[in-house]
Amino acid sequence: MIEHIHGEIRLLKFENLSRQPGLVHAMTTRPQNYAPHRGTGREEAIRWRQEVCRILGVSYDRLTSPSQVHGADVLVVEDLDIGCGRDGRGSAVPNVDGLMTDRPDVPLILLSADCPLVCVYDPERRAVGAVHASWKGTVARAAEHLVHRMQAEFGSVPGRLVAGICPSAGPCCYEVGRDVLRIARTRLDDADGCFVHRDGRMYLDLWRANRQQLESAGVPGESIETAAMCTICDTRFWSHRRDGETAGRSALFVAIGQ
């Protein structure tokens, strides 16, 4: 990812998505916390959200967020949704982990402290979607569902889509139990290939699982960029596994430019 410094704020951008005219996006880093509801520095979260919107040239008043419930449902942003979640999770679009839009200047914000955030852009239709793919969402095929919803809502052709998988817990550190493997085997085509066994422990490769889903949905492999930055061992990011209840949240901002 490409790093951009704006005073106190450091933003990361995907190389492939940065080449797309009309798309605005950025992933945030510590020390700023973008979650008003939890973690160290949460009282400043709204100010940081406003500042990133200013940097990106999008409207804070129209900032829209899903509630992120560790599922796989994705909705298109409707008129009444615009601005929901701007000031926190309590007002976010309920019961969903992903949103998509073809409306200019309706920025989406999704939060993470280890879970992958997956962004998909249709450059011909000028539509964008993003989903929070926790391990439960990943196993429920959230990334694949996002592509299918973009096909249904916008007529997106998967072969022309461009995607990015944000920094998240990596296979180097994301230890899980056998219960996760058992569930994954009922839902993922190559479940066993997404688990790494090392020194008697088992680690889930969320990056591989989400990439496989995007490819399964028809997104070309060469159009998918994986950040491959582990939020647990890379202290530039918030990590619930590492920081516990003090963990803030990093954020993905994405929008269609005006």
NUZARO-378452 format. One record per residue: x negated, y, z of N, C-alpha, C, CB in turn. Coordinates in pm, whole numbers, plus 32768, in hexadecimal, padded with zeros to 4 digits. Glycine has a CB too. Example, Ala and Ser with C-alpha at 12.3 -4.5 7.8 and 13.67 -1.06 7.14 Angstrom:
<nodes>
n.u;n.v;n.w;ca.u;ca.v;ca.w;c.u;c.v;c.w;cb.u;cb.v;cb.w
7AD9;7DC7;830C;7B32;7E3E;830C;7AD8;7EB6;830C;7B95;7E41;8389
7AFB;7F1F;82C4;7AA9;7F96;82CA;7AF6;8003;8313;7A80;7FC4;823C
</nodes>
This chain:
<nodes>
n.u;n.v;n.w;ca.u;ca.v;ca.w;c.u;c.v;c.w;cb.u;cb.v;cb.w
7FAC;7F89;8000;8000;8000;8000;7FA7;807D;8000;8060;8000;807B
7FDD;80E9;7FCE;7F96;8168;7FC4;7FB6;81BB;8040;7FBC;81B4;7F42
7F4F;81F0;8081;7F62;823F;80FA;7F63;82D4;80D9;7EF3;8220;8161
7FC3;831A;8116;7FCF;83AC;8108;7FD6;83E8;8194;804D;83D4;80B1
7F84;844C;81AF;7F82;848D;8231;7FC7;8515;8227;7EF2;849D;8265
8027;852D;827F;806E;85AD;8285;8069;85DE;8316;8104;859F;8251
7FFE;8622;8339;7FEF;8650;83C3;7FE9;85DA;8422;8061;86AC;83E9
8049;85D2;847E;804C;8565;84E0;8085;84E3;84A7;809D;858E;8559
80C2;84ED;8433;810B;847A;83FB;80BA;8436;838E;8193;84A7;83C4
80B1;83B1;8399;8070;8360;8333;80DB;830C;82EF;7FFF;8306;8370
80E3;8316;826A;8146;82CC;821D;80FF;826C;81BE;81A2;832C;81CE
8139;81F7;81AB;8106;8194;814E;816B;8180;80DE;80E9;810E;8196
8137;8173;8063;818E;815F;7FEF;815C;80EA;7F9B;8195;81E0;7F9B
81BA;809F;7F64;8196;8032;7F0A;8160;806B;7E87;820F;7FD6;7EF0
80F9;802A;7E53;80C2;8057;7DD3;8126;8045;7D63;8041;800A;7DB4
816B;7FD3;7D5E;81C7;7FBB;7CEF;8240;8017;7CF5;81F6;7F29;7CEF
8276;8030;7D6C;82EA;8088;7D78;82C3;811A;7D64;832B;8076;7E00
8248;813D;7D83;8219;81C7;7D6F;8211;81EB;7CDC;8191;81DA;7DB0
820A;8187;7C86;8204;81A1;7BF6;828E;81B0;7BB7;81B9;8131;7BB0
82F8;81A6;7C07;8380;81AC;7BD2;83B7;823A;7BDB;83DB;814B;7C1E
83CB;827C;7B68;8404;8304;7B6B;848F;8302;7BAB;840B;833E;7ADC
84A7;8364;7BFD;852C;8371;7C39;853E;8329;7CBC;8590;8341;7BDA
84DB;82D9;7CE6;84E7;8292;7D65;8490;82D5;7DCF;84C0;81FF;7D55
84C9;82E9;7E44;8482;8322;7EB6;847D;82B6;7F22;84C8;83A7;7EEB
8407;829C;7F59;8401;8238;7FC4;8385;824E;801A;8400;81AB;7F89
8389;8219;8092;8315;821C;80EB;832F;81C2;8163;82F5;82AD;8119
82C5;8184;8194;82C7;8136;8210;8277;8183;8278;828D;80A5;81FB
82AF;8193;82EF;826C;81DF;8358;8214;8184;83AE;82D3;8227;83AF
81C1;81C3;8402;8168;817B;845C;8170;81B7;84E8;80D6;817F;8427
812B;8177;8547;811A;81B3;85CA;80C0;822E;85BB;80DD;814D;862F
80C2;8288;861F;8102;827B;86A2;8193;82A9;86A7;80B4;82C8;8705
81C7;82E1;863A;8250;8311;863E;82B2;829B;8647;826D;8367;85C1
831A;82AF;8696;8386;824E;86A4;8402;8287;8661;83A1;822C;873B
843D;823B;8605;84AF;826C;85B7;8534;8231;85E7;849C;824B;8525
8533;81F1;865B;85AD;81B6;8694;85DA;8208;870C;8596;8122;86BC
8649;8250;8703;8677;829F;8776;86A8;824A;87E9;86E5;82FC;874B
86C1;81C8;87D1;8700;8175;8837;869F;8124;888B;8760;8119;87F7
861E;811F;8866;85C5;80CB;88B5;8532;80EA;889B;85E0;803A;8898
84DE;80C5;88FB;844E;80CE;88EB;8412;8151;891A;842D;80BA;885D
838F;814F;8927;8345;81C6;894F;835A;8237;88EC;82B0;81A6;895C
8376;82AE;891E;8386;8323;88C8;840A;832C;8880;831A;8325;8866
846E;82DF;88AB;84EF;82DF;8864;8534;8367;8865;854A;8278;88A0
8515;83B9;88CB;8555;843D;88D3;852A;849A;8861;8535;847D;8959
84BC;8476;881C;848D;84C8;87AC;84B2;848C;8724;83F6;84DA;87B5
84FA;841D;8723;8513;83D5;86A7;855E;8428;863F;8561;8358;86C4
85C1;8472;866A;860E;84C2;8609;85B5;852B;85C8;8686;8507;864F
8560;8568;8616;8505;85CD;85DD;84AA;858F;8575;84B1;860F;864C
8477;8518;8590;841F;84D7;852F;846C;84AE;84B2;83DB;845D;856D
84E6;8482;84C2;8539;8463;844D;854D;84DF;83F6;85C2;842B;8479
856B;854D;8437;857F;85CA;83ED;8500;85F4;83A4;85AB;8639;844C
848E;85E1;83E5;8410;8609;83A8;83EE;85B4;832F;83A1;8601;840F
8404;8531;8337;83E9;84DB;82C4;8446;84FF;8251;83FA;8447;82EA
84C4;8519;826E;8520;8543;8204;84EF;85C3;81C1;85AF;8558;823C
84BB;861F;8211;8486;869C;81D9;8410;867F;817E;845D;86FD;8249
83B4;8629;81AB;833E;8606;815C;8367;85C6;80D8;82E3;85A8;81AB
83C9;856D;80DD;83F3;8524;8065;8451;8575;800C;8436;84A3;808D
8483;85E6;8040;84DB;8639;7FF0;8568;8603;7FE3;84A2;864B;7F69
8597;85BE;804D;861F;8588;804C;866C;85C2;80C3;861E;84ED;8051
86F0;85B2;80C0;8746;85EF;8124;8750;859B;81A2;87D0;8605;80EA
872C;85D5;8213;873F;858F;8292;87D4;857D;82AF;86FB;85DB;8305
8825;85DF;828F;88B4;85D7;82AC;88F6;8561;8269;88F9;8657;8282
88BD;8531;81F9;88F6;84C1;81AE;88AE;843D;81C8;88F3;84E1;811A
8854;843E;8228;8809;83C6;824B;8869;835B;827F;879C;83E6;82B5
885B;82E1;824A;88BD;8277;8264;8875;81F7;828A;8918;8261;81E9
88AD;81AF;82EC;8869;8139;8320;88CB;80C7;833B;881D;815B;83A0
88A1;804B;8323;88F0;7FD8;8351;88D5;7FBE;83E4;88D0;7F5A;82FD
8930;7F79;8427;8920;7F62;84B7;88B8;7EF7;84D6;89A4;7F3B;84F5
8897;7EA1;8475;882F;7E3B;8483;8850;7DD8;84F2;87A8;7E7C;849D
889C;7D72;84CE;88CE;7D12;8530;8890;7C87;851D;8966;7D07;8525
8821;7C7F;84D3;87D9;7C01;84BB;882C;7B9F;8469;87B3;7BC1;8541
8871;7BD8;8405;88BC;7B87;83A7;8887;7B9B;831A;894F;7BA9;83AD
88DF;7B88;82B6;88B3;7B93;822B;8914;7BE4;81D7;88A2;7B0A;81EF
8977;7C24;8215;89DB;7C6D;81C8;89A6;7CF4;8199;8A59;7C80;821A
89CC;7D18;811F;89A0;7D94;80DF;8A1A;7DD9;80A3;8933;7D78;8071
8A26;7E5B;80BA;8A96;7EA6;8084;8A66;7F1B;802F;8AF0;7ED9;80F4
8AB7;7F43;7FCE;8A9C;7FBC;7F82;8ACC;8033;7FD5;8AE3;7FB9;7EF6
8A82;80A0;7FD3;8AA5;8118;801F;8B1E;815B;7FDF;8A2D;817A;8027
8B88;816F;802F;8BFF;81B6;8003;8C00;8242;803F;8C7F;8169;802C
8C60;8294;8013;8C64;8320;803F;8C61;832E;80D6;8CE1;8363;8008
8CB2;82DE;811C;8CBC;82EB;81AD;8C42;82B7;81F6;8D36;82A3;81DE
8BEC;826E;81AF;8B72;823A;81EE;8B02;82A0;81F4;8B42;81C0;81A4
8B05;8303;819C;8A95;835F;818F;8A7E;83AB;8212;8AAD;83C2;811C
8A07;83A0;8247;89E5;83DF;82C6;89F6;8384;833E;8A37;8459;82DA
8A33;8310;832B;8A43;82B3;839B;89BA;827B;83C4;8AA4;823E;8375
89A0;827D;8444;8920;824E;8476;88B2;82B6;8473;88F5;81D9;8428
88D3;832C;8444;886F;8398;843E;8832;83B4;84C6;88AE;8418;8406
8889;83B3;852C;885A;83D6;85B2;884C;835E;860F;88B8;843A;85F0
8854;82E5;85D6;883E;8270;8629;8896;81FA;8606;8853;8293;86B6
8875;818A;8643;88B7;810C;8623;894D;810E;8642;8876;809C;866F
8976;815A;86A7;8A01;815C;86D0;8A61;818B;8664;8A11;81B2;8746
8A30;81DC;8607;8A86;8210;859D;8A68;81D0;8515;8A77;82A5;8593
8A12;8169;8513;89E8;812C;8494;8A58;80DC;8455;896E;80D2;84AB
8A49;80BE;83D4;8AAB;806A;838F;8AAD;7FE3;83D5;8A87;805A;82F5
8B1F;7FB9;840B;8B21;7F45;8465;8B16;7EBE;841F;8B9E;7F47;84B4
8ADD;7E5F;8465;8AE1;7DD0;8443;8A94;7DAA;83C5;8B6D;7DA6;8432
8A36;7DFD;839A;89E9;7DDD;8322;8955;7DF5;833A;8A1A;7E30;82AA
8902;7DB2;82EA;8871;7DC3;82F1;8837;7E06;8276;8830;7D3F;8305
888A;7E1F;8211;8858;7E5E;8198;88BC;7EBE;815C;8833;7DF6;8134
8886;7F20;8114;88D8;7F81;80CC;889C;7F95;8042;88E3;8008;811A
88EE;7FC3;7FE4;88BE;7FE2;7F5E;890F;8056;7F28;88C7;7F67;7F00
88D1;80A2;7ECE;8914;8118;7E98;88DA;813E;7E11;8909;818D;7EF9
892E;817D;7DC0;8900;81BA;7D43;8918;8250;7D48;8948;817C;7CCA
8936;8285;7DBE;8952;8314;7DCF;88D1;8360;7DEA;89B7;832A;7E42
88B9;83CC;7DA4;8844;841E;7DC2;884E;8459;7E4E;8834;848E;7D5A
87DB;8468;7E8E;87D0;84A7;7F11;882D;846B;7F79;87EB;853A;7F05
8834;83E7;7F7C;8870;83A0;7FED;8800;8346;8024;88F2;834C;7FC3
87A7;8380;8075;8736;8331;80A7;8763;82C5;8108;86D0;838C;80EA
8728;8251;80FB;8741;81E2;8156;86CD;81D8;81B8;8754;815D;8109
86EA;81B4;8233;8681;819C;8296;869D;8116;82D9;867A;820F;82FE
8637;80C1;82DC;863D;8041;8320;85C7;803B;8381;8639;7FC9;82BB
85DC;7FF8;83F2;8579;7FF5;845D;853E;7F69;846F;85B6;8025;84DE
84C2;7F65;84A0;8481;7EE5;84B7;8415;7EEF;8521;8445;7EB0;8435
8406;7E7F;856B;8393;7E70;85C6;8367;7DDF;85C0;83B7;7E9B;865A
8356;7DAB;854B;8324;7D26;8526;8373;7CE8;84B3;8329;7CCA;859E
83F3;7D0B;84A5;8445;7CCF;843B;8423;7D0C;83B3;84DA;7CE2;845A
8421;7CBB;8349;840B;7CF2;82C3;8481;7D4B;8298;83F7;7C81;825C
8460;7DB9;8259;84C3;7E0B;8213;84A5;7DFA;817E;84BD;7EA4;8240
850B;7DDA;8131;84FA;7DBD;80A3;8543;7E27;8051;852D;7D2F;8080
84FD;7E64;7FF5;8535;7ECD;7FA0;8535;7E9E;7F0F;84E4;7F51;7FAE
85A5;7EB6;7EC9;85B3;7E8E;7E3E;85E8;7F05;7DED;8611;7E12;7E2F
85A8;7F21;7D7C;85CE;7F94;7D2A;85EA;7F69;7C9B;8560;7FFE;7D2C
8656;7FA0;7C64;8679;7F8B;7BD7;865B;800C;7B8C;8710;7F62;7BC7
85EC;8013;7B42;85C6;8090;7B00;8620;80B7;7A8C;8539;8086;7ACE
8663;8058;7A4F;86BC;807A;79E0;8743;80AD;7A12;86D1;8000;7985
8776;806E;7A77;87F7;8096;7AB2;87E6;8106;7B17;883C;801E;7AF4
876A;811E;7B42;874C;817F;7BAD;87A0;8160;7C2A;8768;820F;7B7C
878C;80E8;7C5A;87CE;80BB;7CD4;8766;8079;7D2D;8844;8058;7CB5
877A;8085;7DB0;8719;804F;7E0E;8761;800C;7E82;86BB;80BD;7E41
8723;7FA5;7EB8;875A;7F63;7F2D;86EA;7F3A;7F8B;87AD;7EEA;7F05
870D;7F2B;8009;86AB;7EFF;806C;86F2;7EAC;80D4;8661;7F78;80AD
86AB;7E48;8108;86E6;7DEF;816D;8681;7DCF;81D9;871A;7D6E;812C
86B2;7DC3;8253;8664;7D9A;82C8;866A;7D02;82CE;869C;7DDD;834D
85F8;7CC1;82BB;85F3;7C2F;82B2;85A9;7BF4;8329;85B0;7C02;822E
85E9;7BF4;839E;85B1;7BB0;8412;85A3;7B1C;83F1;860A;7BC5;8490
856D;7ACD;844C;8560;7A3F;8429;85EB;7A03;840F;8518;79F0;849B
864F;7A31;845A;86D6;79FE;8442;870A;7A2E;83BA;8736;7A2C;84B2
86EF;7AAC;839A;8718;7AE0;8318;86CB;7AA0;82A6;8705;7B75;8313
864B;7A87;82BD;85FA;7A44;8257;8630;79B9;823B;8568;7A3D;8282
864B;796D;82A5;8680;78E6;8294;870C;78E9;8255;8685;789D;831C
8756;7955;826D;87DA;7965;822F;87D0;799D;81A1;8831;79C1;8285
8756;79B1;8170;8739;79DB;80E6;8768;7A6B;80CB;877D;797B;8083
8748;7AC5;8128;8771;7B50;811C;8739;7B93;809E;8746;7B9D;8197
86B9;7B7B;807F;867B;7BBB;800A;86BE;7B8D;7F88;85E4;7B9E;8005
86D9;7B0C;7F81;871D;7AD7;7F0B;87AA;7B10;7EFF;8723;7A3D;7F10
87ED;7B1C;7F70;8874;7B53;7F72;8874;7BE5;7F44;88B1;7B49;7FFF
880D;7C30;7F6A;8803;7CBB;7F3D;8800;7CC2;7EA5;8786;7CFE;7F78
87B0;7C6F;7E65;87A9;7C6F;7DD2;8831;7C4C;7D96;873D;7C0A;7DA1
8872;7BE7;7DCE;88F5;7BBF;7D99;895C;7C2F;7DA9;8926;7B40;7DE0
8956;7C76;7E19;89B4;7CE5;7E2D;8998;7D58;7DCC;89AC;7D18;7EBE
891A;7D71;7DAC;88FB;7DD8;7D4B;892B;7DB0;7CBF;8864;7DF3;7D49
8924;7D30;7CA1;895B;7D00;7C23;89F1;7D1A;7C1E;893F;7C69;7C10
8A36;7CFA;7C8B;8AC8;7D06;7C8E;8AF6;7D97;7C8D;8AFE;7CC0;7D08
8AB3;7DEC;7CD9;8ADF;7E77;7CE9;8AAF;7ED2;7C78;8AAF;7EAC;7D6C
8A35;7EBB;7C48;89F8;7F18;7BE9;89DB;7EDA;7B62;897B;7F4F;7C22
89F4;7E59;7B52;89D1;7E17;7AD6;893C;7E09;7AC2;8A0C;7E60;7A62
88F2;7E09;7B30;8860;7E00;7B28;8835;7D7B;7AEB;8821;7E11;7BB2
87D3;7D82;7A94;8798;7D0B;7A59;871C;7CE9;7AAB;8774;7D21;79C0
8719;7C74;7AEC;86A9;7C55;7B47;861F;7C61;7B07;86B9;7BCA;7B7B
8615;7C42;7A87;8594;7C47;7A45;8559;7CD2;7A38;85A0;7C0D;79C0
85A9;7D39;7A4E;8574;7DC1;7A44;8561;7E02;7ACE;85D2;7E18;79EF
857E;7DB8;7B38;8574;7DEF;7BBF;84E3;7DF4;7BEF;85C8;7D9D;7C20
84C9;7E53;7C47;8446;7E64;7C86;845D;7E5E;7D1D;8401;7EEB;7C5A
8408;7E14;7D65;8421;7DFD;7DF3;83A4;7E0E;7E47;845B;7D73;7E09
83BA;7E2F;7EC7;834E;7E39;7F27;8376;7DF7;7FAA;8327;7ECA;7F3E
8319;7DAC;7FE6;832D;7D6E;8068;82D4;7DB6;80CC;830E;7CD4;8064
8311;7DFB;812C;82C9;7E54;8186;8275;7E07;81EC;832B;7EAE;81CE
821A;7E4E;8230;81CE;7E10;829D;822A;7DCF;8303;8175;7E78;82E2
8202;7D5A;8333;8252;7D11;8396;81F8;7CAC;83DC;82CC;7CC9;8352
8232;7C62;8439;81E8;7BF6;8478;81B5;7B96;840D;8240;7BAC;84E0
8136;7B78;8410;80F9;7B26;83A8;80E2;7A97;83D4;8077;7B62;837E
80C1;7A3F;8374;80A9;79B3;8393;802E;799C;83EB;8099;7965;8314
7FDE;7A04;83FC;7F6B;79FB;8456;7F97;79FB;84E8;7F0B;7A6F;843D
800A;7A39;8506;8030;7A52;8591;80BE;7A29;85B8;8020;7AE1;85AD
8117;7A17;8555;81A5;7A08;8576;81C7;7977;859A;81FC;7A36;8501
81AB;7955;8616;81C3;78CD;8646;8257;78B7;8661;8170;78B1;86C4
828A;7846;8635;8316;7822;864C;831E;7791;867B;836B;7836;85CA
8395;7769;86A8;83AA;76E2;86D7;83E7;7689;866D;8400;76E4;8750
83F1;760A;868D;8427;75A9;8630;84B9;75C5;860F;8419;751D;8668
8501;7608;8667;858D;7629;864B;8599;767F;85CE;85CB;7670;86C3
853A;76DC;85BB;853C;7731;8544;8523;76DF;84C7;84D3;77A2;8550
84C6;7683;84CD;84AA;762B;845B;8524;75D7;8439;8433;75D1;8479
8567;75A1;849C;85DC;754D;8482;864A;759C;843A;8612;7514;8504
8660;7617;8467;86C6;766A;8426;869B;768F;8399;86E1;76EA;847A
861C;76B4;838A;85E9;76DB;8306;85F8;766A;82A1;8556;7705;830F
85E4;75EE;82CE;85EF;757C;8272;867B;756A;823B;85C3;74FE;82B9
86E0;759F;8280;8769;7593;824F;878D;75FF;81EA;87CA;7597;82C3
8735;7664;81DA;875C;76D8;818A;86F7;7702;8121;8775;774A;81E4
8678;76E8;8138;8611;7715;80DB;85E4;76A4;8081;859A;774F;8127
85CC;76C2;8002;85A6;765B;7FA1;851F;761D;7FC2;85A2;7696;7F15
84C0;766F;7FEF;843A;763E;8010;841A;7663;80A0;83CF;7678;7FAF
846F;7636;80FA;8460;765E;8186;83D7;7638;81BD;84CD;7620;81DB
83AD;75BD;81A9;8330;7590;81E4;82B8;75DF;81B1;831B;74FC;81C8
82C1;760E;8134;8255;765E;80FB;8249;76E7;8139;8268;766C;8069
82AE;7712;8186;82AD;7796;81C5;827F;7791;8256;8337;77D3;81BE
8250;771D;8282;821D;770F;830A;818B;76E4;8306;8272;76AA;835A
813C;7722;835C;80AE;7705;8366;8094;76BF;83EA;8059;7788;835A
8052;764C;83E5;8031;7602;845F;7F9C;7614;847C;8055;756A;844F
7F80;7643;84F6;7EF6;7662;851A;7EE1;764D;85AF;7ED2;76F4;84F2
7E80;75FB;85D2;7E5B;75E4;865F;7ED4;75BB;86B4;7E1B;7662;8699
7F28;7566;867C;7F9B;7535;86C6;800D;7597;86D2;7F6F;750E;874D
8004;7607;868D;806E;766C;8690;80A7;767E;8603;8037;76F4;86C6
811D;76BC;85FC;815F;76CD;857C;8181;7761;8567;81DF;7676;8573
8163;7792;84EE;8176;781F;84CE;81CC;782B;8450;80EE;7866;84BA
822A;788A;8453;8283;789F;83E1;8249;7909;8385;830F;78C8;8411
8244;78EA;8303;8214;7948;829E;828D;798F;8261;81C0;78FE;822F
82B4;79FC;82A0;8327;7A4A;8272;830E;7A88;81E9;8347;7AB7;82D6
8290;7AAA;81CC;8270;7AE7;814B;828B;7A85;80D9;81DC;7B15;8147
825C;7A0B;80EA;8271;79A5;8082;8306;7986;8071;8224;7926;80A5
834C;7978;80E1;83DA;7956;80DB;842A;79C1;8090;8412;7944;8167
840E;7A3F;80AA;8458;7AAA;8068;842F;7AB9;7FD6;8444;7B2E;80B1
83B0;7AA8;7FB9;8385;7AAB;7F2D;83C7;7A3B;7EDE;82EB;7A9E;7F24
83CD;79C4;7F17;840C;7954;7ED2;849F;7972;7EB4;8400;78D5;7F26
84E2;79B2;7F14;8570;79D2;7EFE;8581;7A37;7E8E;85AE;7A08;7F7F
852D;7A9C;7E8A;8536;7AFF;7E1F;851D;7ABE;7D97;84D2;7B71;7E36
84B8;7A68;7D92;849B;7A23;7D15;850D;79C4;7CEF;8417;79D6;7D20
8546;7980;7D52;85B6;7926;7D39;862D;7972;7D00;85DD;78DE;7DB9
863C;79EF;7D2A;86AB;7A42;7CF9;868D;7A7E;7C70;86C9;7AB1;7D5C
8612;7A6B;7C3D;85F1;7A99;7BB7;8593;7B0F;7BAF;866A;7ABA;7B72
8564;7B42;7C20;8505;7BB2;7C1C;847C;7B7B;7BF4;84FE;7BFB;7CA8
843D;7BB3;7B8E;83BA;7B80;7B63;8352;7B8A;7BD2;838A;7BCC;7AE7
8300;7B23;7BDF;829B;7B23;7C46;823D;7B99;7C3F;824C;7AA5;7C3F
821B;7BC3;7BC4;81BF;7C33;7BB4;81FE;7CBA;7BD9;818E;7C38;7B25
8283;7CBA;7BEF;82C9;7D35;7C14;82E2;7D3D;7CAA;834D;7D3E;7BCA
82B1;7CDA;7CF5;82C3;7CD7;7D86;823E;7CF6;7DCA;82F9;7C4C;7DB4
823D;7D5C;7E1D;81C5;7D80;7E68;81DA;7D61;7EFC;81A2;7E16;7E53
8183;7D10;7F32;8187;7CF0;7FC1;811B;7D3F;8008;8174;7C57;7FD9
8142;7D8B;806D;80E0;7DDD;80B5;8075;7D87;80F6;8125;7E33;811F
809C;7D0F;8125;803D;7CB2;8165;7FF2;7CF4;81D8;7FD9;7C7D;80FF
8039;7D43;8227;8002;7D81;829F;8051;7D4B;8315;8008;7E1D;8299
800C;7D0B;8373;8050;7CCD;83E5;8064;7D32;8455;7FFF;7C54;8418
80E0;7D48;847A;80FF;7DAB;84E1;80D5;7D80;856D;8192;7DCA;84E0
80BC;7CFF;857F;8094;7CD0;8604;8000;7CED;861E;80AF;7C3A;8612
7FAB;7CD4;85BA;7F1B;7CEA;85D1;7EE9;7D6F;8598;7ECD;7C78;8594
7F3A;7DB4;854A;7F15;7E37;8514;7F5A;7EA1;8569;7F3C;7E44;847C
7F0D;7EE4;85BC;7F46;7F40;861E;7F76;7FC4;85E2;7EE1;7F5D;8688
7F70;7FD1;855F;7FAD;8046;851F;8045;803F;8524;7F7D;8053;848D
807A;7FC8;8542;810A;7FB4;853F;813F;7F8D;85C8;812F;7F48;84D8
81C0;7FA6;85DD;8202;7F76;8656;8219;7EE0;864A;8288;7FC1;866D
8211;7E9B;86BB;8228;7E0C;86BE;8271;7DE6;873E;81A3;7DBF;86B3
82E7;7DAB;872E;8330;7D7C;87A4;82E5;7D08;87E5;83BF;7D52;877F
82AB;7CB2;8793;825E;7C41;87C9;81E7;7C72;881D;822C;7BE6;8756
81A5;7CD9;87F0;812C;7D09;8835;814E;7D6B;88A5;80CF;7D4D;87D1
81AC;7DC7;888C;81C5;7E36;88E7;823B;7E20;8945;81DC;7EB2;8899
828E;7DBB;892A;8300;7DA1;8980;8367;7E12;897C;82D3;7D8B;8A0D
83A4;7E2E;89EE;8410;7E8F;89F4;83E2;7F1E;89DB;8454;7E88;8A7A
835F;7F37;89E3;832E;7FBF;89C7;8323;7FDA;8931;82A7;7FD5;8A0A
8336;7F72;88E0;8323;7F81;884F;8388;7FE2;8813;832D;7EFA;8809
8354;8043;87C9;83AA;8097;8779;83C8;8050;86F6;836A;8122;875F
83EF;809C;8691;840F;8062;860F;83CF;80B6;85A0;84A8;8058;85FB
8391;806E;8543;8368;80AF;84C6;83E2;80B2;846C;82EF;8063;8482
83DB;8102;8401;8450;8113;83AD;842C;8112;8319;8497;8196;83CF
8486;80D9;82CB;8481;80E4;823A;84E7;814C;8210;849D;805A;81F5
84B9;81B1;81C7;8511;8213;818A;8511;81FA;80F4;84E4;82A6;81AA
8586;81F9;80B7;858C;81E5;8026;8606;822F;7FEF;8593;814D;8003
85F5;826E;7F7A;8662;82BD;7F40;864F;82CD;7EAB;866B;8347;7F83
86BE;82E5;7E67;86BA;8311;7DDC;86AA;83A8;7DDE;873B;82E6;7D8D
8644;83DC;7D9A;862D;846C;7D9A;869B;84B8;7D53;85A9;848C;7D59
86A1;8539;7D71;8709;858D;7D33;86E8;85A8;7CA1;8718;8611;7D80
</nodes>
